[in-house]
Amino acid sequence: MKKQTERDRRKHTRYSLNASVNYKVRSLPSPRKMIRLLDTMRRAKGKDVSKGGMRFTSTQLLLPGTVIELAAPPSEHLQSRKLKARVVWIREVAPDKYQVGVKFA
């Protein structure tokens, strides 16, 4: 049986995104651990976007399940300026630098 690749599992086409995005943590899976993050706007670097979600680079460690509000400038592939999203995965790519995958709510 052929192993399914990440690209094969995607529901939506990903488009490259080279833009700054801002996000604000709206709810946490474990509030006691990260309560200081709530309602503070943070800057991140968008990497790619699809109809279903986005990948961005951040210096903040976000836990899977965290709900955020994204604010991004409109682009060819991103129409809404404010979007709610849930963190589905996070990967450390360097000390204090993380790639974050979110699914739009």
LUMVODREN-485007 format. One record per atom (N, C-alpha, C): atom name; z negated, x, y negated; residue in one letter. Coordinates in steps of 0.2 Angstrom, whole numbers, always signed. Layout:
(site "CA" (Z X Y) "A"),
...
END
This chain:
(site "N" (+0 +4 +6) "M"),
(site "CA" (+0 +0 +0) "M"),
(site "C" (+0 +4 -6) "M"),
(site "N" (+4 +3 -11) "K"),
(site "CA" (+5 +7 -17) "K"),
(site "C" (-1 +6 -22) "K"),
(site "N" (-4 +11 -24) "K"),
(site "CA" (-10 +11 -29) "K"),
(site "C" (-8 +8 -36) "K"),
(site "N" (-11 +4 -38) "Q"),
(site "CA" (-10 +1 -45) "Q"),
(site "C" (-12 +5 -50) "Q"),
(site "N" (-7 +7 -55) "T"),
(site "CA" (-9 +11 -60) "T"),
(site "C" (-12 +7 -66) "T"),
(site "N" (-15 +10 -71) "E"),
(site "CA" (-18 +7 -77) "E"),
(site "C" (-12 +2 -80) "E"),
(site "N" (-6 +5 -81) "R"),
(site "CA" (-1 +2 -85) "R"),
(site "C" (+1 -4 -81) "R"),
(site "N" (+1 -4 -74) "D"),
(site "CA" (+3 -10 -70) "D"),
(site "C" (-2 -16 -71) "D"),
(site "N" (-8 -14 -72) "R"),
(site "CA" (-14 -19 -73) "R"),
(site "C" (-14 -23 -80) "R"),
(site "N" (-10 -20 -85) "R"),
(site "CA" (-11 -23 -91) "R"),
(site "C" (-7 -29 -92) "R"),
(site "N" (-10 -34 -95) "K"),
(site "CA" (-7 -41 -96) "K"),
(site "C" (-2 -40 -102) "K"),
(site "N" (-4 -36 -107) "H"),
(site "CA" (+0 -36 -113) "H"),
(site "C" (+2 -29 -115) "H"),
(site "N" (+8 -28 -118) "T"),
(site "CA" (+11 -22 -120) "T"),
(site "C" (+7 -19 -125) "T"),
(site "N" (+6 -12 -125) "R"),
(site "CA" (+2 -8 -129) "R"),
(site "C" (+7 -5 -134) "R"),
(site "N" (+5 -5 -141) "Y"),
(site "CA" (+9 -2 -146) "Y"),
(site "C" (+4 +3 -149) "Y"),
(site "N" (+7 +9 -151) "S"),
(site "CA" (+4 +14 -154) "S"),
(site "C" (+1 +12 -161) "S"),
(site "N" (-5 +14 -163) "L"),
(site "CA" (-8 +12 -169) "L"),
(site "C" (-11 +18 -173) "L"),
(site "N" (-8 +20 -178) "N"),
(site "CA" (-11 +26 -182) "N"),
(site "C" (-14 +23 -188) "N"),
(site "N" (-19 +20 -188) "A"),
(site "CA" (-22 +17 -194) "A"),
(site "C" (-30 +17 -193) "A"),
(site "N" (-33 +17 -199) "S"),
(site "CA" (-40 +17 -199) "S"),
(site "C" (-42 +10 -198) "S"),
(site "N" (-48 +9 -194) "V"),
(site "CA" (-50 +2 -193) "V"),
(site "C" (-58 +2 -195) "V"),
(site "N" (-61 -3 -197) "N"),
(site "CA" (-68 -3 -199) "N"),
(site "C" (-70 -9 -194) "N"),
(site "N" (-77 -7 -191) "Y"),
(site "CA" (-80 -12 -187) "Y"),
(site "C" (-87 -13 -188) "Y"),
(site "N" (-90 -19 -187) "K"),
(site "CA" (-97 -20 -188) "K"),
(site "C" (-99 -23 -181) "K"),
(site "N" (-105 -21 -179) "V"),
(site "CA" (-108 -23 -173) "V"),
(site "C" (-111 -30 -174) "V"),
(site "N" (-109 -35 -170) "R"),
(site "CA" (-112 -42 -171) "R"),
(site "C" (-117 -44 -166) "R"),
(site "N" (-116 -42 -160) "S"),
(site "CA" (-122 -43 -155) "S"),
(site "C" (-122 -37 -150) "S"),
(site "N" (-127 -36 -147) "L"),
(site "CA" (-128 -31 -142) "L"),
(site "C" (-130 -33 -135) "L"),
(site "N" (-128 -30 -130) "P"),
(site "CA" (-130 -32 -123) "P"),
(site "C" (-138 -30 -122) "P"),
(site "N" (-140 -25 -126) "S"),
(site "CA" (-147 -23 -125) "S"),
(site "C" (-150 -22 -132) "S"),
(site "N" (-152 -27 -136) "P"),
(site "CA" (-154 -26 -143) "P"),
(site "C" (-160 -21 -144) "P"),
(site "N" (-164 -20 -140) "R"),
(site "CA" (-170 -15 -141) "R"),
(site "C" (-167 -8 -142) "R"),
(site "N" (-162 -7 -138) "K"),
(site "CA" (-159 +0 -138) "K"),
(site "C" (-155 +2 -145) "K"),
(site "N" (-152 -3 -148) "M"),
(site "CA" (-147 -1 -153) "M"),
(site "C" (-148 -6 -159) "M"),
(site "N" (-153 -9 -160) "I"),
(site "CA" (-154 -14 -166) "I"),
(site "C" (-152 -11 -173) "I"),
(site "N" (-153 -5 -174) "R"),
(site "CA" (-151 -2 -180) "R"),
(site "C" (-143 -2 -182) "R"),
(site "N" (-139 -4 -177) "L"),
(site "CA" (-132 -4 -178) "L"),
(site "C" (-129 -11 -180) "L"),
(site "N" (-133 -16 -180) "L"),
(site "CA" (-131 -22 -182) "L"),
(site "C" (-129 -23 -189) "L"),
(site "N" (-123 -26 -190) "D"),
(site "CA" (-121 -28 -197) "D"),
(site "C" (-120 -22 -202) "D"),
(site "N" (-119 -16 -199) "T"),
(site "CA" (-117 -10 -203) "T"),
(site "C" (-110 -8 -201) "T"),
(site "N" (-106 -8 -207) "M"),
(site "CA" (-98 -7 -206) "M"),
(site "C" (-97 +1 -205) "M"),
(site "N" (-93 +2 -199) "R"),
(site "CA" (-92 +9 -197) "R"),
(site "C" (-84 +10 -198) "R"),
(site "N" (-82 +16 -199) "R"),
(site "CA" (-75 +18 -199) "R"),
(site "C" (-73 +21 -192) "R"),
(site "N" (-67 +19 -190) "A"),
(site "CA" (-65 +22 -183) "A"),
(site "C" (-57 +23 -184) "A"),
(site "N" (-54 +27 -179) "K"),
(site "CA" (-47 +28 -179) "K"),
(site "C" (-44 +24 -174) "K"),
(site "N" (-39 +19 -176) "G"),
(site "CA" (-36 +15 -171) "G"),
(site "C" (-31 +20 -167) "G"),
(site "N" (-30 +19 -161) "K"),
(site "CA" (-26 +22 -156) "K"),
(site "C" (-20 +18 -154) "K"),
(site "N" (-22 +12 -151) "D"),
(site "CA" (-16 +8 -149) "D"),
(site "C" (-19 +1 -149) "D"),
(site "N" (-14 -4 -149) "V"),
(site "CA" (-16 -11 -149) "V"),
(site "C" (-12 -15 -145) "V"),
(site "N" (-14 -21 -143) "S"),
(site "CA" (-10 -26 -139) "S"),
(site "C" (-12 -33 -141) "S"),
(site "N" (-9 -38 -138) "K"),
(site "CA" (-11 -45 -140) "K"),
(site "C" (-18 -46 -137) "K"),
(site "N" (-20 -42 -132) "G"),
(site "CA" (-27 -43 -129) "G"),
(site "C" (-32 -39 -131) "G"),
(site "N" (-31 -33 -134) "G"),
(site "CA" (-36 -29 -136) "G"),
(site "C" (-34 -23 -140) "G"),
(site "N" (-38 -18 -141) "M"),
(site "CA" (-37 -12 -145) "M"),
(site "C" (-41 -6 -142) "M"),
(site "N" (-38 +0 -143) "R"),
(site "CA" (-42 +6 -141) "R"),
(site "C" (-43 +10 -148) "R"),
(site "N" (-49 +13 -149) "F"),
(site "CA" (-50 +17 -155) "F"),
(site "C" (-55 +22 -154) "F"),
(site "N" (-55 +27 -158) "T"),
(site "CA" (-60 +33 -157) "T"),
(site "C" (-65 +32 -162) "T"),
(site "N" (-71 +33 -160) "S"),
(site "CA" (-77 +32 -164) "S"),
(site "C" (-82 +38 -163) "S"),
(site "N" (-86 +39 -168) "T"),
(site "CA" (-92 +44 -167) "T"),
(site "C" (-98 +40 -165) "T"),
(site "N" (-98 +34 -164) "Q"),
(site "CA" (-104 +30 -162) "Q"),
(site "C" (-103 +27 -155) "Q"),
(site "N" (-108 +28 -151) "L"),
(site "CA" (-109 +26 -144) "L"),
(site "C" (-110 +19 -144) "L"),
(site "N" (-105 +15 -141) "L"),
(site "CA" (-106 +8 -141) "L"),
(site "C" (-106 +6 -134) "L"),
(site "N" (-111 +1 -132) "L"),
(site "CA" (-112 -1 -125) "L"),
(site "C" (-107 -6 -123) "L"),
(site "N" (-104 -6 -117) "P"),
(site "CA" (-100 -11 -114) "P"),
(site "C" (-104 -18 -115) "P"),
(site "N" (-100 -23 -117) "G"),
(site "CA" (-103 -29 -119) "G"),
(site "C" (-105 -31 -126) "G"),
(site "N" (-105 -25 -130) "T"),
(site "CA" (-107 -26 -137) "T"),
(site "C" (-101 -30 -140) "T"),
(site "N" (-103 -35 -145) "V"),
(site "CA" (-98 -39 -148) "V"),
(site "C" (-97 -35 -155) "V"),
(site "N" (-91 -34 -157) "I"),
(site "CA" (-90 -31 -164) "I"),
(site "C" (-85 -36 -168) "I"),
(site "N" (-85 -35 -174) "E"),
(site "CA" (-80 -38 -179) "E"),
(site "C" (-76 -32 -182) "E"),
(site "N" (-69 -32 -180) "L"),
(site "CA" (-65 -27 -183) "L"),
(site "C" (-61 -29 -189) "L"),
(site "N" (-60 -25 -194) "A"),
(site "CA" (-57 -26 -200) "A"),
(site "C" (-51 -21 -200) "A"),
(site "N" (-45 -23 -200) "A"),
(site "CA" (-40 -18 -200) "A"),
(site "C" (-34 -20 -204) "A"),
(site "N" (-31 -15 -207) "P"),
(site "CA" (-25 -17 -212) "P"),
(site "C" (-20 -20 -207) "P"),
(site "N" (-16 -25 -210) "P"),
(site "CA" (-11 -28 -206) "P"),
(site "C" (-5 -23 -205) "P"),
(site "N" (-2 -24 -199) "S"),
(site "CA" (+3 -19 -197) "S"),
(site "C" (+8 -23 -193) "S"),
(site "N" (+13 -20 -191) "E"),
(site "CA" (+19 -23 -187) "E"),
(site "C" (+16 -26 -181) "E"),
(site "N" (+11 -24 -177) "H"),
(site "CA" (+8 -26 -171) "H"),
(site "C" (+1 -30 -172) "H"),
(site "N" (-2 -30 -178) "L"),
(site "CA" (-8 -33 -179) "L"),
(site "C" (-8 -37 -185) "L"),
(site "N" (-8 -44 -184) "Q"),
(site "CA" (-8 -48 -190) "Q"),
(site "C" (-14 -50 -193) "Q"),
(site "N" (-19 -51 -189) "S"),
(site "CA" (-26 -53 -192) "S"),
(site "C" (-30 -47 -195) "S"),
(site "N" (-33 -48 -200) "R"),
(site "CA" (-37 -43 -203) "R"),
(site "C" (-44 -42 -200) "R"),
(site "N" (-47 -48 -198) "K"),
(site "CA" (-54 -48 -195) "K"),
(site "C" (-53 -51 -189) "K"),
(site "N" (-55 -48 -184) "L"),
(site "CA" (-55 -50 -177) "L"),
(site "C" (-62 -49 -173) "L"),
(site "N" (-64 -53 -169) "K"),
(site "CA" (-70 -52 -165) "K"),
(site "C" (-67 -49 -158) "K"),
(site "N" (-71 -44 -156) "A"),
(site "CA" (-69 -41 -150) "A"),
(site "C" (-76 -39 -146) "A"),
(site "N" (-75 -38 -139) "R"),
(site "CA" (-80 -36 -135) "R"),
(site "C" (-79 -29 -132) "R"),
(site "N" (-83 -25 -132) "V"),
(site "CA" (-82 -18 -129) "V"),
(site "C" (-82 -19 -122) "V"),
(site "N" (-76 -16 -118) "V"),
(site "CA" (-76 -17 -111) "V"),
(site "C" (-77 -10 -108) "V"),
(site "N" (-75 -5 -111) "W"),
(site "CA" (-76 +2 -109) "W"),
(site "C" (-77 +7 -114) "W"),
(site "N" (-80 +13 -113) "I"),
(site "CA" (-81 +18 -117) "I"),
(site "C" (-80 +25 -114) "I"),
(site "N" (-77 +30 -117) "R"),
(site "CA" (-76 +36 -113) "R"),
(site "C" (-78 +42 -119) "R"),
(site "N" (-82 +46 -117) "E"),
(site "CA" (-84 +52 -121) "E"),
(site "C" (-78 +57 -121) "E"),
(site "N" (-75 +59 -126) "V"),
(site "CA" (-69 +63 -126) "V"),
(site "C" (-71 +70 -129) "V"),
(site "N" (-77 +70 -133) "A"),
(site "CA" (-79 +77 -136) "A"),
(site "C" (-87 +75 -138) "A"),
(site "N" (-91 +80 -139) "P"),
(site "CA" (-97 +79 -141) "P"),
(site "C" (-97 +74 -147) "P"),
(site "N" (-101 +68 -147) "D"),
(site "CA" (-101 +63 -152) "D"),
(site "C" (-95 +60 -154) "D"),
(site "N" (-90 +60 -149) "K"),
(site "CA" (-84 +57 -151) "K"),
(site "C" (-82 +53 -145) "K"),
(site "N" (-80 +46 -146) "Y"),
(site "CA" (-79 +42 -140) "Y"),
(site "C" (-73 +38 -141) "Y"),
(site "N" (-69 +37 -136) "Q"),
(site "CA" (-64 +32 -136) "Q"),
(site "C" (-67 +25 -133) "Q"),
(site "N" (-65 +20 -137) "V"),
(site "CA" (-68 +13 -135) "V"),
(site "C" (-62 +8 -134) "V"),
(site "N" (-63 +5 -129) "G"),
(site "CA" (-58 -1 -127) "G"),
(site "C" (-61 -7 -128) "G"),
(site "N" (-58 -12 -132) "V"),
(site "CA" (-61 -18 -134) "V"),
(site "C" (-56 -24 -132) "V"),
(site "N" (-59 -29 -130) "K"),
(site "CA" (-55 -35 -128) "K"),
(site "C" (-56 -40 -134) "K"),
(site "N" (-50 -43 -137) "F"),
(site "CA" (-51 -48 -142) "F"),
(site "C" (-54 -54 -140) "F"),
(site "N" (-59 -57 -144) "A"),
(site "CA" (-62 -63 -141) "A"),
(site "C" (-58 -69 -144) "A"),
END
